[in-house]
Amino acid sequence: MKAKLFAVVLSLFVVTLPVQSAVKSPSAEAAAKTVQAANKINLNKADVQELTHSVPGIGSKRAEAIVSYREAHGVFKSVEDLAAVKGLGKQFVKNHLAQLQEKFAIE
């Protein structure tokens, strides 16, 4: 009887263990987002050197265009605003949006 009870309790523990470990605490998610944001380049403060080769397709000319646009028009409100930069354009942003969002932060 004790062995059966022990087996039932142990099996319930094993069944619920993956569910408990899969649930992240809010503080763990916040810490993960902070680490990700720390690794990203701030699009509104980055200089030409930081932007150059940050994403495939952004060389020195496009990096200069981004900085010039920012100086002339003010800060970017989203990564999608890069579509207005002459030399990047809507198609480049559309094709590389995931990479741009992964690499750049707007602060």
N, C-alpha and C positions, 0 to 999 in steps of 0.2 A: 504494500500500500504506500509506504513512504517512498519507495523507488518510483512508482507511477506519479505521485505528486511532484516529486523532484523533477522527473522528466517533463511533465507538463509545464512547470514553472520555468525550467531551463529553455524549453522550446519557445515559450512566449517571449522570453528575454532575447533569444536569438532572432526571432521574427521581427521584433520591434527595434532592434539595434540599428539596422541600416536606415530606418526611417529617422531615428534620432540623430544619427550622424550626418544625414543629408540636409537637415534643416540648419541653416546658418543663422547665427544671432545677428540682430541689426548692427551691432558694433563691429562685427567681422566684415559685413558688407560695406560699411562706411570706411573701414580701414583699407579694404581692397580698392575702393574708389579713390581714396586719397593717394594710394601708391600709384594707381594708374594715372591720376592727374599730375603727379609729380614727375612722371616719366614723359609727359607730353610737352610739346613746345607751345608756349603761349603765342598765339598768332598776332596778338596786339602789342607784343613787346619784343619779339624776335628780330634779330638783325639779319642781314643778308647771309652771313656765314652760317648761322643756325638753320636758316631755311634751305640753303643750297644742299641738294641731295638728301633732304629729309624724307622725301617721297620720290619714288621713281618718276621722272618726267619734270621735276623741278630742279633746274640747274641754276647757274648764277644769274642768267637773264630773267628768268621767271621769278627768282627770289628778289631781284632788284625791282621788278614790276610790282610785286606784292608790297614791298616796303614803300615804294613811291605812291602807290594807290592809297595805302593807309595814311601816309602823311598828308595827301591831298584831300581825302574824303573822310577821315576820322576812323575810329575803331571798327573792327568787324563785329557784327552781332551774332554771326553764325559761320560755320565753315562753308556753307553754301554761298555766302557772300563773295567767295573767291571767284565765282563765275563772272562777276563784273570787272575783274582785273583783266586789262588788255594783255593778251599773251597767254592767258589761261583759258578763259572762256567757259561757256556752259557745257560743252561736250567733254572737255577735260575733267571738269568737276563731276559730271555725271558718271564718267567712266572710272574715276578714281575716288569716289565719295567715301567708300568704306576705309580706304587707306588714309585719306585726309582726316576723317573723323577719329581714326585710331591714333594718328600722330599729333594732331593739333588740338589745343584747348583754347577756349575763348574765356578770358577772365577780365 
